[in-house]
Amino acid sequence: MERFVRERTPGWTLIRKSNHTHLEWPEVMESSPDGLLGFFEEPSQFEWAMSQTGMIAVNMHRVPGCGEIPEVLVDDVGVGRQAARHLVDKGFLKFGFCTHLPDKGFSIDRLEGFRSELEKAGAKMDVLGMEFSDPPACPDLREWVDEAGEERAAVFCCDDACAGLLIACCRRSGLQVPGDLAILGAGNDDFHVENDSITLSSVIIDFAGVGYHAAALLTALLAGKPQPLEALRIPPQGISERSSTASGPEPPALRRLFRLLNERHADPDFNPTVAADLCHVSARTLRRYLRETGRPSLVDLLRERRLETAMQRLLITDEPVERVAEHSGFIDYTTFFRAFRKRYGMNPTDQRREAARQRSGIG
C-alpha cells in the first residue's frame, strides 16, 4: 500500500500510529477518514464501515457471510491448488490438510483449492484438526501417518503458524520431518519458516501485492469509478522449498538452488550455468541432484517459475504483454508466447481478456 501511495497518490494523508503498521479499530472509528483499507474480521466492522456516509472502504480479508464492501484478497483457492501441485509433483501419495482456524475464510478457501486440485490428479485427502491445548495437539496425526505405510505422506497446513505447530506435534509423537511426514505451510513468513532446525517449505503469498492493488482500487473508487462486481484475487508466487518437504537429506547446493530460483528467475541472464556457479557445484552435479530427487530439469523449473510470474503480471498489471514477458525473464517474445500457450491453453492476451471478463461478471 505504501509503495502505491509513494508512486501514484503522494497527496494522500495516511493516518497511522508512530512505530506501528496499523491502527486499532477504535482509532479508525475516531479518525473520520475519506477512505479505508482494512482487514475486516468481524460483522460489526462491516456494519460500521457501511454506516459511514461518504466514506469508501476496501477490504483485504475475506470473512464468510460478509460482503458488500469491495475486496482485494489473496487468491486462497489458488494457494491450495499451488500446494497440491507441488506435493503431487514431488511424488507424495497420501495427503492431509491441517488447520487450527477451520472457520476462517482463508482456511476454508485453501482447503477447497487443495482438495479440488488433488481430485484432478486422482488423489484424495484427509483433514487433520489442530487443538489449541498446551501444548497444542493433533490427535489423529500418529494413526494417520501409520496408515500411510510405504506411501509417502505430506500435509499442507493452512498457514505457516499451523505448520510450526504440526512440526512440534510430530516431535512429541516421535515422527521425523520429512522422513515420516512432509509438511508444507503458506505465507513464507520469515519468523516461522527459518525459526526451527526443520526449515519450513511454504507457498509464497504476495501480501504486498494485495496492499498495492487495494490502494489502486480505493483510488479508483474515490475518483467515482464503479465498484467491481467481484473481488480481485492476487495469485500465489510459487513455492519456497526448504527441508520440511525434502525427499531426504538434501545437498546444500540444492537448497541454495531453490532460493536462487525464487530470487533470480526473472533475470534473463540467470541460467543453469550461472546457477551451478552460484551453488558452487558443476552443472552436471546439479543435474544429478535434481534427477535423484525426482525433480524436473533446471531448464523446466526455470521456465515454469517464469511462466507463473508472467501469469501473475498479466492478471494484476496493465503492462503490455511484451513487457510482461521481459519482466518475467523471457528474452524472446516468441518463445514466451509458445511456452505460455502450451502451459495455460491460451495465448497471453486472451488470458488477460478472459480474466477481465470474469472479474466484470460478463458472459
C-alpha positions as CSV (number, residue, x, y, z in Angstrom):
1,M,0.0,0.0,0.0
2,E,2.7,2.5,1.0
3,R,4.5,1.8,-2.3
4,F,1.4,2.7,-4.2
5,V,1.0,5.9,-2.3
6,R,4.6,6.9,-2.9
7,E,4.3,6.2,-6.6
8,R,0.8,7.2,-7.5
9,T,-1.0,9.2,-4.9
10,P,1.5,11.3,-3.0
11,G,-1.3,13.7,-1.9
12,W,-2.8,11.1,0.4
13,T,-2.5,11.6,4.1
14,L,-2.1,8.2,5.8
15,I,-3.5,8.0,9.3
16,R,-1.3,5.8,11.5
17,K,0.4,5.5,14.8
18,S,4.1,6.1,15.2
19,N,6.2,2.9,15.0
20,H,3.1,0.8,14.2
21,T,2.0,-0.7,10.9
22,H,-1.7,-0.4,11.6
23,L,-4.4,1.3,13.7
24,E,-6.8,-0.4,16.1
25,W,-10.4,-0.3,15.1
26,P,-11.5,2.2,17.8
27,E,-8.8,4.6,16.5
28,V,-10.1,4.1,12.9
29,M,-13.6,4.9,14.1
30,E,-12.4,8.2,15.6
31,S,-10.4,9.4,12.7
32,S,-13.2,10.1,10.2
33,P,-11.3,9.1,7.1
34,D,-12.4,9.6,3.5
35,G,-11.2,6.1,2.6
36,L,-10.3,3.0,4.5
37,L,-8.2,0.0,3.6
38,G,-9.0,-2.6,6.2
39,F,-8.6,-6.2,7.4
40,F,-12.3,-6.7,8.3
41,E,-12.7,-9.7,10.6
42,E,-16.0,-9.1,12.5
43,P,-19.5,-8.4,11.2
44,S,-19.6,-5.3,13.4
45,Q,-16.7,-3.9,11.5
46,F,-18.6,-4.3,8.2
47,E,-21.6,-2.7,9.7
48,W,-19.7,0.3,11.0
49,A,-17.9,0.8,7.6
50,M,-21.3,0.6,5.7
51,S,-22.9,3.1,8.1
52,Q,-20.3,5.8,7.4
53,T,-21.8,8.3,5.0
54,G,-19.4,9.3,2.3
55,M,-16.6,7.0,3.4
56,I,-15.3,4.4,0.9
57,A,-13.7,1.2,2.1
58,V,-11.8,-1.7,0.6
59,N,-11.5,-5.0,2.4
60,M,-8.3,-7.2,2.3
61,H,-9.5,-10.1,4.4
62,R,-12.4,-12.5,3.5
63,V,-15.0,-13.2,6.1
64,P,-17.6,-15.8,5.2
65,G,-21.1,-14.3,5.1
66,C,-19.9,-10.7,5.0
67,G,-19.9,-8.7,1.8
68,E,-21.0,-5.5,0.0
69,I,-17.6,-3.9,0.6
70,P,-15.2,-4.1,-2.4
71,E,-12.4,-6.7,-1.8
72,V,-8.8,-7.3,-2.8
73,L,-7.8,-10.6,-1.4
74,V,-5.2,-13.3,-1.5
75,D,-6.3,-16.0,-4.0
76,D,-6.6,-18.6,-1.3
77,V,-8.1,-21.2,-3.5
78,G,-5.1,-20.7,-5.7
79,V,-2.8,-21.1,-2.7
80,G,-4.3,-24.5,-2.0
81,R,-4.0,-25.5,-5.7
82,Q,-0.4,-24.4,-5.8
83,A,0.3,-26.6,-2.7
84,A,-1.4,-29.6,-4.2
85,R,0.5,-29.4,-7.4
86,H,3.8,-29.1,-5.6
87,L,3.2,-32.1,-3.4
88,V,1.9,-34.2,-6.3
89,D,4.8,-33.3,-8.5
90,K,7.2,-34.3,-5.7
91,G,5.7,-37.8,-5.7
92,F,3.8,-37.9,-2.4
93,L,0.9,-40.3,-2.4
94,K,-1.0,-39.6,0.8
95,F,-2.3,-36.1,1.6
96,G,-3.6,-34.3,4.5
97,F,-4.8,-30.7,5.3
98,C,-4.2,-29.4,8.8
99,T,-5.8,-26.2,10.2
100,H,-6.1,-24.6,13.6
101,L,-8.6,-22.0,12.2
102,P,-11.3,-24.0,10.5
103,D,-13.8,-21.2,10.4
104,K,-11.6,-18.6,8.8
105,G,-12.3,-17.7,5.2
106,F,-8.7,-18.2,4.1
107,S,-8.5,-21.6,5.7
108,I,-11.8,-22.7,4.0
109,D,-10.6,-21.5,0.6
110,R,-7.2,-23.1,0.9
111,L,-8.8,-26.4,1.8
112,E,-11.2,-26.1,-1.2
113,G,-8.3,-25.4,-3.6
114,F,-6.1,-28.1,-2.2
115,R,-8.9,-30.7,-2.4
116,S,-10.0,-29.8,-5.9
117,E,-6.5,-29.9,-7.3
118,L,-5.8,-33.3,-5.7
119,E,-9.1,-34.6,-7.2
120,K,-7.8,-33.6,-10.7
121,A,-4.8,-35.7,-10.0
122,G,-6.9,-38.6,-8.9
123,A,-5.8,-38.3,-5.2
124,K,-7.8,-37.9,-2.0
125,M,-7.0,-36.1,1.2
126,D,-8.0,-36.1,4.9
127,V,-8.5,-33.1,7.2
128,L,-6.4,-33.1,10.4
129,G,-7.6,-30.7,13.2
130,M,-5.2,-28.9,15.4
131,E,-6.2,-28.3,19.0
132,F,-5.1,-25.2,20.9
133,S,-4.2,-27.1,24.0
134,D,-0.9,-26.6,26.0
135,P,1.0,-28.0,24.3
136,P,-1.0,-28.0,21.0
137,A,-2.2,-31.4,19.8
138,C,-3.1,-33.0,16.5
139,P,-5.0,-36.1,17.9
140,D,-5.2,-38.1,14.7
141,L,-1.7,-37.5,13.5
142,R,0.2,-40.6,14.6
143,E,-2.5,-43.0,13.4
144,W,-2.9,-41.2,10.1
145,V,0.9,-41.4,9.4
146,D,1.0,-45.0,10.4
147,E,-1.8,-45.8,8.0
148,A,0.3,-44.4,5.2
149,G,2.5,-47.5,5.3
150,E,5.0,-47.3,2.5
151,E,3.3,-44.4,0.8
152,R,5.0,-41.0,1.1
153,A,2.7,-38.8,3.2
154,A,2.5,-35.0,3.1
155,V,0.4,-32.4,4.9
156,F,-0.5,-28.9,3.7
157,C,-1.2,-26.6,6.6
158,C,-3.5,-23.6,6.3
159,D,-0.6,-21.2,7.2
160,D,3.0,-21.2,8.5
161,A,1.9,-20.9,12.1
162,C,-0.1,-24.0,11.9
163,A,2.8,-25.8,10.1
164,G,5.0,-24.9,13.0
165,L,2.5,-26.3,15.5
166,L,2.4,-29.5,13.4
167,I,6.2,-29.9,13.4
168,A,6.1,-29.6,17.2
169,C,3.3,-32.3,17.4
170,C,5.5,-34.6,15.2
171,R,8.4,-34.3,17.6
172,R,6.1,-35.3,20.6
173,S,4.8,-38.2,18.6
174,G,8.3,-39.4,17.6
175,L,7.7,-38.6,13.9
176,Q,10.5,-37.4,11.7
177,V,10.0,-34.5,9.3
178,P,10.4,-35.0,6.4
179,G,11.3,-38.7,6.9
180,D,7.9,-39.8,8.2
181,L,5.9,-36.8,7.1
182,A,6.5,-33.9,4.8
183,I,4.9,-30.5,5.9
184,L,4.1,-27.5,3.7
185,G,3.0,-24.1,5.0
186,A,1.6,-21.0,3.4
187,G,2.7,-17.4,3.7
188,N,6.5,-17.8,3.6
189,D,6.7,-15.8,6.9
190,D,10.4,-15.5,7.9
191,F,9.5,-15.8,11.6
192,H,8.1,-19.3,11.0
193,V,9.9,-20.8,8.1
194,E,13.5,-20.3,9.4
195,N,12.8,-20.4,13.1
196,D,13.4,-24.1,13.7
197,S,16.0,-26.7,13.0
198,I,13.5,-28.1,10.4
199,T,13.1,-25.2,8.0
200,L,9.6,-24.9,6.5
201,S,8.7,-25.1,2.9
202,S,5.9,-22.6,2.2
203,V,3.6,-21.2,-0.5
204,I,4.7,-17.7,-1.3
205,I,1.9,-15.2,-0.9
206,D,2.0,-11.8,-2.4
207,F,0.8,-9.8,0.6
208,A,2.5,-6.6,-0.7
209,G,0.6,-7.1,-4.0
210,V,-2.7,-7.2,-2.1
211,G,-1.9,-3.9,-0.4
212,Y,-0.8,-2.3,-3.7
213,H,-3.9,-3.3,-5.6
214,A,-6.2,-2.5,-2.7
215,A,-4.8,1.1,-2.7
216,A,-5.3,1.2,-6.5
217,L,-8.9,0.2,-6.2
218,L,-9.6,2.7,-3.4
219,T,-8.1,5.4,-5.6
220,A,-10.4,4.4,-8.4
221,L,-13.5,4.3,-6.2
222,L,-12.6,7.7,-4.7
223,A,-12.5,9.1,-8.3
224,G,-16.0,7.9,-8.8
225,K,-15.4,4.7,-10.8
226,P,-18.0,1.9,-10.2
227,Q,-17.5,-0.8,-7.7
228,P,-16.3,-4.1,-9.3
229,L,-18.7,-7.0,-9.3
230,E,-16.2,-9.5,-7.9
231,A,-13.2,-9.4,-5.6
232,L,-9.8,-9.1,-7.1
233,R,-7.7,-12.1,-6.0
234,I,-4.0,-11.9,-6.1
235,P,-2.4,-15.3,-7.0
236,P,0.4,-17.0,-5.1
237,Q,4.0,-16.6,-6.3
238,G,5.2,-20.2,-6.2
239,I,6.8,-22.4,-3.5
240,S,9.8,-21.6,-1.3
241,E,11.4,-25.0,-0.9
242,R,13.1,-25.9,2.4
243,S,13.8,-29.1,4.4
244,S,10.3,-29.9,5.6
245,T,9.2,-31.3,2.2
246,A,12.6,-32.8,1.1
247,S,12.6,-36.4,-0.1
248,G,15.5,-37.0,2.3
249,P,18.6,-35.1,3.4
250,E,19.3,-32.7,0.5
251,P,22.6,-31.3,-0.5
252,P,23.2,-27.7,0.5
253,A,23.6,-26.8,-3.2
254,L,20.0,-28.0,-3.9
255,R,18.6,-25.9,-1.1
256,R,20.5,-22.9,-2.4
257,L,19.2,-23.5,-6.0
258,F,15.6,-23.2,-4.9
259,R,16.3,-20.0,-3.1
260,L,18.0,-18.7,-6.3
261,L,15.0,-19.8,-8.4
262,N,12.8,-17.6,-6.3
263,E,15.2,-14.6,-6.2
264,R,16.7,-14.7,-9.7
265,H,14.2,-16.4,-12.1
266,A,13.1,-13.1,-13.7
267,D,16.7,-12.2,-14.5
268,P,17.2,-13.2,-18.2
269,D,20.8,-13.9,-17.6
270,F,20.1,-16.5,-14.9
271,N,20.6,-19.9,-16.5
272,P,21.8,-23.4,-15.5
273,T,25.4,-22.5,-15.9
274,V,25.1,-19.4,-13.7
275,A,23.0,-21.3,-11.2
276,A,25.7,-24.1,-10.9
277,D,28.4,-21.4,-10.3
278,L,26.3,-19.8,-7.6
279,C,25.6,-23.1,-5.9
280,H,29.4,-23.9,-6.0
281,V,28.9,-27.2,-7.9
282,S,29.3,-28.2,-11.6
283,A,26.2,-28.1,-13.9
284,R,26.5,-31.9,-14.2
285,T,26.3,-32.3,-10.4
286,L,23.3,-30.0,-10.2
287,R,21.5,-32.0,-12.9
288,R,22.3,-35.2,-11.0
289,Y,20.9,-33.8,-7.7
290,L,17.6,-32.8,-9.4
291,R,17.3,-36.2,-11.1
292,E,18.0,-38.2,-8.0
293,T,15.3,-36.3,-6.0
294,G,12.7,-36.8,-8.8
295,R,12.5,-33.2,-9.9
296,P,12.3,-31.7,-13.4
297,S,15.4,-30.3,-15.0
298,L,16.5,-26.8,-14.1
299,V,15.5,-25.6,-17.5
300,D,12.0,-26.8,-16.9
301,L,11.9,-25.5,-13.4
302,L,13.1,-22.1,-14.5
303,R,10.6,-21.9,-17.4
304,E,7.7,-22.9,-15.0
305,R,8.7,-20.2,-12.5
306,R,8.9,-17.6,-15.2
307,L,5.5,-18.5,-16.6
308,E,3.9,-18.3,-13.1
309,T,5.4,-14.8,-12.8
310,A,4.1,-13.9,-16.2
311,M,0.6,-15.1,-15.4
312,Q,0.6,-13.0,-12.2
313,R,1.7,-9.9,-14.0
314,L,-0.9,-10.4,-16.7
315,L,-3.7,-10.6,-14.1
316,I,-2.7,-7.7,-11.8
317,T,-1.0,-5.2,-14.1
318,D,-1.8,-3.4,-17.3
319,E,1.8,-3.8,-18.7
320,P,2.0,-4.6,-22.4
321,V,2.4,-8.3,-23.0
322,E,5.9,-7.9,-24.4
323,R,6.9,-6.1,-21.2
324,V,5.3,-8.8,-19.1
325,A,7.5,-11.4,-20.9
326,E,10.6,-9.3,-20.4
327,H,9.9,-8.7,-16.7
328,S,9.4,-12.4,-16.2
329,G,12.8,-13.4,-17.6
330,F,12.0,-14.2,-21.2
331,I,14.4,-12.8,-23.7
332,D,12.5,-13.8,-26.8
333,Y,8.8,-13.0,-27.1
334,T,8.0,-15.8,-29.5
335,T,9.5,-18.4,-27.1
336,F,7.4,-16.9,-24.3
337,F,4.2,-16.9,-26.4
338,R,4.6,-20.5,-27.3
339,A,5.5,-21.7,-23.8
340,F,2.6,-19.7,-22.3
341,R,0.0,-21.1,-24.7
342,K,1.3,-24.7,-24.2
343,R,1.2,-24.3,-20.4
344,Y,-2.1,-22.5,-20.0
345,G,-4.0,-23.4,-23.1
346,M,-4.5,-19.9,-24.5
347,N,-2.2,-17.0,-25.5
348,P,-1.3,-14.3,-23.0
349,T,-3.6,-11.6,-24.5
350,D,-6.6,-13.9,-24.4
351,Q,-5.8,-15.0,-20.9
352,R,-5.8,-11.3,-19.7
353,R,-9.0,-10.6,-21.6
354,E,-10.7,-13.7,-20.1
355,A,-9.6,-12.8,-16.6
356,A,-11.0,-9.3,-17.0
357,R,-14.3,-10.7,-18.4
358,Q,-14.7,-13.0,-15.3
359,R,-14.0,-10.1,-12.9
360,S,-16.6,-7.9,-14.5
361,G,-19.2,-10.7,-14.5
362,I,-19.8,-10.5,-18.2
363,G,-20.8,-13.6,-20.1
